């Protein structure tokens, strides 16, 4: 009788112990995913930050030539980036496709994707470069000084050809990331910084026995940098024992139209989505210029600080696509959720830190760019600090939308997110920015609130879509 009375207690105890074990196992699974994601992501994050160093080197050395050279170089780089980001989006499509193939151990598919990724990168570079070469005409249409257009043209006539190695290295980055071998990406970027500094010093200023080519020298140096980066990555992949079985360049010229068009199908919406976001910020800069030169200068400082902080979720988003793609390739629906939500938590968590810092200490960050001790800088300094405080507000939603978009890319879901981005950025964010900036007393702060509103809308749309991925039929069998 005693035994019978004790059985329910033992059963309850067993259930409680089982529940506790399940909770611990579940917590361990989430922590393991966070650790794996961060290990994969940190070289990509560092590479993104290093890429800023690459651009900073160019800005510093162009400023040594004179303000007109810096203006021409900066404007031409900004215009070129609008085209380049579209190409990057196309080439980025190889990342989820390769991650899914690695997840299901379909190594032939990985080889097909790399080869056709190179084809697609070459094609889009060939399409985009002729547009970039018209920079002098573009400057004249925008009403820029003709002399500025000539200086910009001397740089672009060489720098435009960076599209070929840059986009092909993007394909290699996807291949290496899918194999969780991202440290090579960082090493290649660091090598690029060194090569860029030496190349600029030699070719722009006529050192080491080279002719003084000024901005043309900077353009040539840019081609060399990205060519070296690509060849370093390619050499690494071709010589590493663990990658030799892929034979990536065997029958390279043999077409594979099915995979070729699949990359374009997945990549084109990514390109438009990235261009929509970058375009919104470009238009915001134009609107700030309409307000005043001082507000444009303050905007430039605040956006630079926001861009630096965004490099962390940007690098993390590249790892997110790989992690979700690997789980998708394995048909692991639970793993997809863990990978996606872990990354969204990590990205948003980091941005919560920068949000707090920008809101509490805007003056400290702005002082890194503007000397407030000079009376002529006081107005710009105050404006930049006010914009940075608003930037802190959109840090959270910016991180969330980047992670949610990356998670959906891991599922090859790109078309609907593209529509969501166009709606959020251009049909909502831009009108809000214009109204608050020009129809109220908020001026520049209103423009920044519009940017925050657009990012928030996109973050809600994409996060909602990832949350409902099963109901929306996004998890197709990979068998």
Protein Blocks (a to p, Z undefined) as FASTA:
>chain_A
ZZmmmmmmmmmmmmmmmmmmmmmmmmmmmmmmmmmmmmmmmmmmmmmmmmmmmmmmmmmm
mmmnomklmmmmmmmmmmmmmmmmmmmmmmmmmmmmmmmmmmnopaklmmmmmmmmmmmm
mmmmmmmmmmmmmmmmmmmmnopafklmmmmmmmmmmmmmmmmmmmmmmmmmmmmmmnop
aklmmmmmmmmmmmmmmmmmmmmnopghiacekjmmmmmmmmmmmmmmmmmmmmmmmmpm
klmmnommgoklpccfklmmmmmmmmmmmmmmmmmmmmmmmmmmmmmmmmomklmmmmmm
mmmmmmmmmmmmmmmmmmmmmmmmmmmmnopaklmmmmmmmmmmmmmmmmmmmmmmmmmm
mmmmmmmmpcfkbmklmmmmmmmmmmmmmmmmmmmmmmmmmmmmmmmmmnopaklmmmmm
mmmmmmmmmmmmmmmmmmmmnlmmmmmmmmmmmmmmmmmmmmmmmmmmmmnopaccfZZ
